């Protein structure tokens, strides 16, 4: 990643951030903080790195949005009829409720989600599934991404050669997010199993 950024400058930043959106394991934290550091010894500037990283974020988000749109109601229905969904205790109604929630609160989710590791990439898929208007999706994606990029690029520029210090704290932040996501998934699973159990009792 560092080689690409050193070789291609702004275009390298844009490309890597776009790819990072599609493959979350690639850390945007490294790209952005190192990009900030590069502004201290190259012709790159903080505003330039922010602009091109935001462009990359938007490109990646749009691709995932299209993936979400491709998950038509028919495809979702076929998924919910699969054995895996039933083994996990999920029902078609659970998916519909999730999409309904996203249609009502999706704008806030997009804006906040763009500032949270892991979620920042995945949030585009349910946005596409809920068919949130593209202009609105772009506005909230650009705002959220710009805030996140300004923060990390500025930290990288301020710390200079010590830019990697930021990664220690961001790794802790990411770990907390992972724990919360696992806890949330566990609660959702328990809730779904309880609903399935209640439906069986009512049927009896």
C-alpha positions in Angstrom: 0.0 0.0 0.0 2.8 2.4 0.9 4.6 1.6 -2.4 1.4 2.4 -4.4 0.9 5.7 -2.5 4.5 6.7 -2.9 4.5 5.9 -6.6 1.1 7.2 -7.7 0.3 9.9 -5.1 -3.3 11.1 -5.1 -4.4 8.5 -7.6 -2.9 5.8 -5.4 -4.8 7.1 -2.4 -8.0 7.1 -4.3 -7.5 3.6 -5.6 -6.6 2.1 -2.3 -9.5 3.7 -0.4 -11.9 2.4 -3.1 -10.5 -1.1 -2.8 -10.6 -0.8 1.1 -14.4 -0.1 0.9 -14.9 -3.3 -1.1 -12.5 -5.4 1.1 -12.8 -4.2 4.8 -9.7 -6.2 6.0 -7.6 -3.6 4.1 -7.2 -0.9 6.8 -8.2 2.6 5.8 -6.5 3.8 9.0 -3.1 2.9 7.5 -3.8 4.5 4.1 -5.2 7.8 5.6 -2.7 8.3 8.4 0.3 7.5 6.1 -1.2 9.8 3.5 -1.2 12.5 6.1 2.4 11.8 6.9 3.3 12.0 3.2 2.1 15.6 3.1 5.1 16.4 5.3 7.8 15.3 2.8 6.1 15.3 -0.6 4.1 17.7 -2.7 0.8 16.1 -1.5 -1.4 18.4 0.6 -3.9 17.5 3.4 -6.8 18.9 1.4 -5.7 17.0 -1.7 -5.4 13.7 0.2 -8.8 14.3 1.8 -10.5 15.0 -1.5 -9.0 12.0 -3.3 -9.6 9.6 -0.4 -13.3 10.8 -0.2 -13.5 10.2 -4.0 -12.3 6.7 -3.4 -14.7 6.1 -0.6 -17.6 7.3 -2.7 -16.6 5.0 -5.6 -16.4 2.0 -3.3 -19.6 2.9 -1.6 -21.5 3.2 -4.9 -20.3 -0.3 -6.0 -21.6 -1.8 -2.8 -24.8 0.2 -3.1 -25.4 -1.4 -6.5 -24.7 -4.8 -4.9 -27.5 -4.1 -2.4 -29.8 -3.0 -5.2 -29.2 -6.3 -7.0 -30.6 -8.2 -3.9 -34.2 -7.9 -5.2 -37.2 -9.0 -3.0 -37.3 -12.2 -5.0 -33.7 -13.0 -4.3 -34.1 -12.1 -0.6 -37.1 -14.3 -0.4 -35.2 -17.3 -1.8 -32.4 -16.6 0.7 -34.8 -16.6 3.6 -36.1 -20.0 2.5 -32.6 -21.5 2.7 -31.6 -24.0 5.4 -29.0 -21.7 6.8 -31.5 -18.9 7.6 -33.8 -21.3 9.3 -31.0 -23.0 11.3 -30.1 -19.5 12.6 -33.7 -18.8 13.4 -34.2 -16.1 10.9 -37.5 -15.5 9.1 -38.5 -13.5 6.1 -40.2 -11.0 8.4 -36.8 -10.3 10.2 -35.3 -9.3 6.9 -38.3 -7.1 6.0 -38.2 -5.4 9.4 -34.5 -4.7 8.9 -35.1 -3.1 5.5 -38.1 -1.1 6.9 -35.9 0.2 9.7 -33.2 1.2 7.3 -35.7 3.0 5.1 -36.7 5.1 8.2 -33.3 5.6 9.8 -30.9 4.9 6.9 -29.7 8.4 6.5 -28.4 8.6 10.0 -26.9 5.1 9.7 -25.0 6.0 6.5 -23.7 9.3 8.0 -22.5 7.7 11.3 -21.6 4.4 9.8 -19.0 6.0 7.5 -17.0 7.0 10.7 -17.0 3.5 12.2 -14.5 0.8 11.2 -16.0 -2.4 9.5 -19.5 -0.8 9.4 -18.3 2.0 7.1 -17.9 -0.4 4.2 -20.9 -2.6 4.9 -23.5 0.1 5.5 -23.7 0.7 1.7 -25.3 -2.7 1.0 -28.5 -2.3 3.2 -28.7 1.3 1.8 -29.0 -0.2 -1.7 -31.4 -2.9 -0.5 -33.6 -0.2 1.0 -33.3 1.7 -2.3 -32.5 5.0 -0.6 -32.3 7.7 -3.2 -28.9 7.9 -4.9 -28.5 11.7 -4.4 -29.2 11.4 -0.7 -27.0 8.3 -0.4 -24.1 10.2 -2.0 -24.6 13.3 0.2 -24.5 11.4 3.4 -21.7 9.1 2.2 -19.5 12.1 1.2 -20.2 14.0 4.4 -19.4 11.0 6.6 -16.4 9.9 4.6 -15.0 13.5 4.5 -15.2 13.8 8.3 -13.4 10.5 8.8 -10.8 11.3 6.3 -10.1 14.8 7.6 -9.6 13.3 11.1 -7.1 10.6 10.1 -5.2 12.6 7.5 -4.8 15.5 9.8 -3.6 13.2 12.6 -1.0 11.6 10.2 0.2 15.1 9.1 0.4 16.3 12.7 2.4 13.3 14.0 4.7 13.1 11.0 7.2 10.3 11.3 5.3 9.1 14.4 2.1 8.5 12.3 1.9 4.8 13.3 1.1 5.9 16.9 -2.4 6.6 15.8 -2.9 3.0 14.7 -2.5 1.7 18.2 -5.5 3.7 19.4 -7.5 3.1 16.3 -6.9 -0.7 16.7 -8.4 -0.5 20.2 -11.3 1.5 18.8 -11.8 -1.2 16.1 -11.7 -3.9 18.8 -14.4 -2.3 20.8 -16.5 -2.0 17.6 -16.0 -5.7 16.9 -17.1 -6.7 20.4 -20.2 -4.5 20.1 -21.0 -6.1 16.7 -20.6 -9.6 18.0 -22.8 -8.7 21.0 -25.4 -7.2 18.7 -25.4 -10.2 16.5 -25.8 -12.5 19.5 -28.7 -10.5 20.8 -30.4 -10.5 17.3 -29.9 -14.3 17.1 -31.4 -14.9 20.5 -34.3 -12.6 19.7 -34.9 -14.4 16.4 -34.8 -17.9 18.1 -37.3 -16.7 20.7 -39.6 -15.4 18.0 -39.4 -18.7 16.2 -40.1 -20.6 19.4 -43.1 -18.4 20.2 -44.5 -19.0 16.7 -44.2 -22.8 17.2 -46.0 -22.5 20.6 -48.8 -20.5 19.1 -49.1 -23.0 16.2 -49.5 -25.8 18.8 
